[in-house]
Amino acid sequence: MSTHENPIVLRCNNLSRSFSDAGQELEVLSNVSLEIKAGESLAIIGRSGAGKTTLLQLLGGLDLPDEGTVEVAGKDLAKLSNKERGVLRNEALGFVYQFHHLLPEFTALENVAMPLLMRRDPVSKSIASATKVLGRVGLQDRLTHRPGELSGGERQRAAVARALVTQPAVILADEPTGNLDEQTGETVFELMLELNQESGASLIVVTHDLDLAARMDRIVELDQGQLKPYQGGG
């Protein structure tokens, strides 16, 4: 879903990030800039170790760059306190990882309601919102099941529901189908694209799967620390 103005909901400028390894400075990202519009879907591809996950963590405020800025909903993450960054992440961002990260002792419904409860939304409202989004991802009959009682695909759909329940502006997904068999992964990815269209939340997916990436609005490639439009081939 696109808005008429297509405002920028996430922007990074000249991001650089290095890590120390055995006394050596390894530059993972160098002067990376990117803009994401409302409702846009974007795939980030690149070889293993290219820094895709590092970039996603910077965009999500889970890590801070050595240089450069990240703005989410017009706010510079580096200028916020840890607490303020946490609040903004909860309000504006949804995260989906390769592994579902559901809490094993809680039901699917409790896991999905958790982000709303953490920000002290009323319990009844949180449960209602979680129930609705679980129904949307086809888990209306699994509300009281714990993660150990769900299949891999069901667990990942619950993780997608948890990312969506706060009605975020942007969903950041790191290899969201990488732990699933091909058919299940296809089902989950198709669901994410549908929800991107329906909810208007922008979708940024790190993937090594070029077939999946090709179905996004745009593909960028991380190569030797630089981000560039994907040229195809290779």
PLY file of the C-alpha trace (Angstrom):
ply
format ascii 1.0
element vertex 234
property float x
property float y
property float z
element edge 233
property int vertex1
property int vertex2
end_header
0.00 0.00 0.00
1.41 3.37 -0.95
0.38 6.76 0.28
0.08 9.67 -2.14
3.09 11.47 -0.74
5.00 8.28 0.11
6.75 9.85 3.09
10.14 8.55 4.16
9.64 6.43 7.29
13.23 5.27 7.75
16.41 6.90 6.58
20.10 6.30 7.16
22.92 8.59 6.07
26.59 7.65 5.70
26.52 4.76 8.14
29.88 3.22 9.02
30.47 0.37 11.44
33.68 -1.45 12.32
34.44 -4.29 14.71
37.69 -5.37 16.34
38.79 -8.92 15.63
42.09 -10.24 17.02
43.45 -6.72 17.19
42.37 -5.91 13.63
39.76 -3.31 12.74
37.25 -4.83 10.33
35.12 -2.25 8.52
31.78 -3.95 7.89
29.82 -0.94 6.60
31.18 2.18 4.93
29.12 5.29 4.13
25.85 3.40 3.67
22.81 5.55 2.89
19.26 4.37 2.33
15.70 5.72 2.35
12.57 3.63 2.88
9.18 5.01 1.88
5.89 4.22 3.57
4.51 0.90 2.33
7.64 0.01 0.35
9.15 -3.48 0.35
12.93 -3.76 0.09
15.25 -6.76 -0.07
18.85 -6.52 1.14
21.05 -9.21 -0.39
24.77 -9.95 -0.25
27.17 -12.77 0.41
27.48 -14.29 3.87
29.44 -11.97 6.14
28.74 -8.88 3.99
27.17 -7.05 6.95
23.47 -7.47 6.18
22.52 -8.32 9.75
24.73 -5.52 11.08
22.91 -3.05 8.82
19.51 -4.33 9.94
20.51 -3.97 13.60
21.60 -0.38 12.99
18.34 0.42 11.17
16.42 -1.07 14.09
18.34 0.81 16.76
19.70 -2.43 18.26
23.23 -1.17 17.61
24.64 2.30 17.00
26.94 3.25 14.11
30.49 4.56 14.47
29.53 7.32 12.07
26.35 8.43 10.33
22.73 8.70 11.38
19.58 6.58 11.42
16.20 8.28 11.52
13.03 6.36 12.31
9.75 8.28 12.02
11.83 11.45 11.80
13.77 10.81 15.01
17.56 10.43 15.08
18.19 7.24 17.06
21.60 8.39 18.31
20.02 11.41 20.00
17.65 9.27 22.06
18.37 7.63 25.40
18.35 3.84 25.60
14.88 4.02 27.12
13.59 6.38 24.40
15.07 4.13 21.71
13.28 1.17 23.27
9.98 3.03 23.25
10.44 4.06 19.60
11.33 0.48 18.61
8.18 -0.77 20.29
6.00 1.85 18.61
7.47 2.13 15.12
9.33 -1.09 14.36
8.53 -4.79 14.18
11.22 -7.48 14.06
11.17 -10.97 12.54
14.25 -13.18 12.82
15.36 -16.47 11.28
14.53 -18.13 14.60
11.18 -17.21 16.05
12.36 -16.10 19.54
8.97 -16.91 21.04
9.02 -17.42 24.81
8.47 -21.17 25.37
6.49 -20.88 28.60
3.83 -18.60 27.08
1.02 -19.37 24.64
0.95 -17.99 21.11
-1.60 -15.43 22.25
0.54 -14.31 25.21
3.66 -14.10 23.05
1.93 -11.92 20.47
0.29 -9.69 23.09
3.64 -9.16 24.85
4.80 -6.02 22.95
1.48 -4.31 23.81
1.60 -5.40 27.44
5.19 -4.16 27.71
4.03 -0.69 26.82
1.24 -1.01 29.38
-1.70 -1.16 27.01
-4.80 -2.51 28.81
-4.76 -6.31 29.03
-8.18 -6.75 27.38
-7.19 -4.50 24.47
-3.83 -6.26 24.08
-5.45 -9.70 24.02
-8.07 -8.54 21.50
-5.39 -7.09 19.18
-3.25 -10.22 19.47
-6.24 -12.47 18.78
-7.11 -10.49 15.66
-3.60 -10.56 14.16
-3.17 -14.26 14.98
-6.38 -14.88 13.07
-4.97 -12.91 10.16
-1.91 -15.20 9.97
-4.11 -18.31 10.16
-3.49 -19.24 13.80
-6.96 -18.62 15.21
-7.10 -22.27 16.33
-3.67 -22.14 18.00
-4.13 -19.29 20.47
-3.54 -21.40 23.59
-0.72 -23.51 22.14
2.81 -22.97 23.39
5.67 -22.74 20.83
6.65 -26.38 21.49
3.18 -27.43 20.35
3.39 -25.52 17.05
5.04 -26.52 13.79
8.01 -24.53 12.48
5.82 -22.65 10.05
3.25 -21.89 12.73
5.94 -20.58 15.07
7.24 -18.26 12.36
3.72 -17.05 11.55
3.28 -16.29 15.26
6.54 -14.33 15.12
5.21 -12.34 12.15
2.00 -11.67 14.11
4.05 -10.43 17.07
5.92 -8.01 14.76
2.63 -6.70 13.35
0.59 -6.38 16.52
1.92 -2.92 17.38
0.99 -1.66 13.88
4.59 -0.61 13.17
5.69 1.75 10.41
8.49 -0.64 9.39
9.03 -4.39 9.71
12.66 -5.54 9.73
13.11 -9.21 8.88
16.42 -11.09 8.99
16.27 -14.29 6.87
12.66 -14.85 8.04
12.30 -18.06 6.03
15.87 -19.30 6.43
14.95 -21.91 9.05
11.96 -23.31 7.14
11.58 -25.84 4.36
10.97 -24.36 0.92
7.20 -24.77 0.81
6.63 -23.46 4.36
9.05 -20.61 3.73
7.13 -19.67 0.60
3.88 -19.59 2.56
5.34 -17.37 5.29
6.97 -15.01 2.77
3.75 -14.71 0.77
1.94 -13.85 3.99
4.48 -11.12 4.81
4.03 -9.56 1.36
0.23 -9.65 1.75
0.45 -8.00 5.16
2.85 -5.38 3.77
0.20 -4.52 1.18
-2.68 -4.56 3.65
-1.17 -2.79 6.63
0.94 -0.24 4.80
3.93 -1.11 6.98
7.20 -0.92 5.06
9.01 -4.25 4.83
12.80 -4.64 4.84
13.99 -8.22 4.40
17.54 -9.54 4.54
17.63 -12.68 2.41
20.00 -14.83 0.39
17.09 -16.10 -1.72
17.04 -14.15 -4.99
13.67 -15.62 -6.00
12.09 -14.16 -2.87
13.99 -10.87 -3.23
12.72 -10.47 -6.80
9.16 -10.16 -5.50
9.97 -7.07 -3.45
9.60 -3.52 -4.77
13.34 -2.96 -4.72
16.58 -4.91 -4.20
19.84 -3.49 -2.86
23.11 -5.39 -2.48
25.73 -5.07 0.22
29.19 -5.62 -1.20
32.49 -4.79 0.50
30.74 -2.48 2.93
28.91 -0.52 0.25
25.21 -0.56 -0.53
24.21 -0.40 -4.19
21.20 -1.16 -6.37
21.19 -4.82 -7.40
22.23 -5.24 -11.02
21.20 -8.87 -11.41
23.31 -11.82 -12.42
25.92 -13.53 -10.27
0 1
1 2
2 3
3 4
4 5
5 6
6 7
7 8
8 9
9 10
10 11
11 12
12 13
13 14
14 15
15 16
16 17
17 18
18 19
19 20
20 21
21 22
22 23
23 24
24 25
25 26
26 27
27 28
28 29
29 30
30 31
31 32
32 33
33 34
34 35
35 36
36 37
37 38
38 39
39 40
40 41
41 42
42 43
43 44
44 45
45 46
46 47
47 48
48 49
49 50
50 51
51 52
52 53
53 54
54 55
55 56
56 57
57 58
58 59
59 60
60 61
61 62
62 63
63 64
64 65
65 66
66 67
67 68
68 69
69 70
70 71
71 72
72 73
73 74
74 75
75 76
76 77
77 78
78 79
79 80
80 81
81 82
82 83
83 84
84 85
85 86
86 87
87 88
88 89
89 90
90 91
91 92
92 93
93 94
94 95
95 96
96 97
97 98
98 99
99 100
100 101
101 102
102 103
103 104
104 105
105 106
106 107
107 108
108 109
109 110
110 111
111 112
112 113
113 114
114 115
115 116
116 117
117 118
118 119
119 120
120 121
121 122
122 123
123 124
124 125
125 126
126 127
127 128
128 129
129 130
130 131
131 132
132 133
133 134
134 135
135 136
136 137
137 138
138 139
139 140
140 141
141 142
142 143
143 144
144 145
145 146
146 147
147 148
148 149
149 150
150 151
151 152
152 153
153 154
154 155
155 156
156 157
157 158
158 159
159 160
160 161
161 162
162 163
163 164
164 165
165 166
166 167
167 168
168 169
169 170
170 171
171 172
172 173
173 174
174 175
175 176
176 177
177 178
178 179
179 180
180 181
181 182
182 183
183 184
184 185
185 186
186 187
187 188
188 189
189 190
190 191
191 192
192 193
193 194
194 195
195 196
196 197
197 198
198 199
199 200
200 201
201 202
202 203
203 204
204 205
205 206
206 207
207 208
208 209
209 210
210 211
211 212
212 213
213 214
214 215
215 216
216 217
217 218
218 219
219 220
220 221
221 222
222 223
223 224
224 225
225 226
226 227
227 228
228 229
229 230
230 231
231 232
232 233
